[in-house]
Amino acid sequence: MRHSPINRFRGTLLGAFLGEIATGDIQSQSSLDLGRMAVLGTESLITLGKLDLDDWIARQQQESLHLAATDDISIKIILATLPVALFCHENPIKLQKNLLNVLKIWEDDPVVRDGTLAVGYAISLALTEKLNSLTLIPQIISFLGQTPTSIPKKLLRVQNLLEQGAGLSRAQAEFAKEEKLSNTIAMAFYCFLSTLEDFRLAVLRATHNGNFKVQDATPFSSQATGAITGALSGAYNGIGSIPVNWQVLLLQRNSPTWGLSSFSQMLELTDALVAVWSGVYDIALNPRELVAQEGCEVALLSVYAAPRVIRSR
């Protein structure tokens, strides 16, 4: 295995965060809301060990995260589903089912649905080490199935650009002239696949507008492209591919991250998600269930398992 699951889980969520703030607007409301939604979903999966829509809704209502139907919110929804993509990555059928289920929390939008499935499936292939840059887009289109949206067409345009060796300027001319969700997703896939082994370069390209004057452009468009690109590249290359100085900068600042108290807490949350996904039992969370009364003394129970009895969920 090229990278461990924990390496890729961390790479995905940290990649999305760093890709989002690469524009320099770390404290924007869009950034905080986007990340908070992903954190709440992660906390729900850790607590319950499964996807529970009622719990997701309750947590968002408690945080007063109300969503309106805009492209900005659509990107937030796609990134809010990243914890589900990670948690169900090893089973494509389960992955598709749970991603479609979690989307029921928000308004049904075919483009959001296809974008969520495209990003989630790419992350799934990366984590299972089945992602091939030459076949990824055809595989995603097959995973989406029959759909009325333009996302398959846009992804095929990305494939053509990659086969032609087209540069960033040409890709921007193709996809950055309009503020459309499908164009943002296509641009993110272009930046990821055109610099497959280089997280830093992929993110910098995704957040660089060059000399293009995008009509009605907003800062969030660069944040969104950077966040999706960062999640994809982080899943494929792992946390080790993220520049050390980028990580150190966040640790030194120790500033609130996506509604958490610090960047370190974000890593701890990711590690807890990996533990729950893998079936590791956290004694600290359920101490009473693993203790035995011996007179006046309390001793931890010893739990043993025969070799090779641990199976995939």
Summary of the structure (lengths in Angstrom):
residues: 313
radius of gyration: 20.0
end to end distance: 19.0
largest distance: 76.1
contacts: 1014
relative contact order: 0.16
helix: 64%
strand: 3%
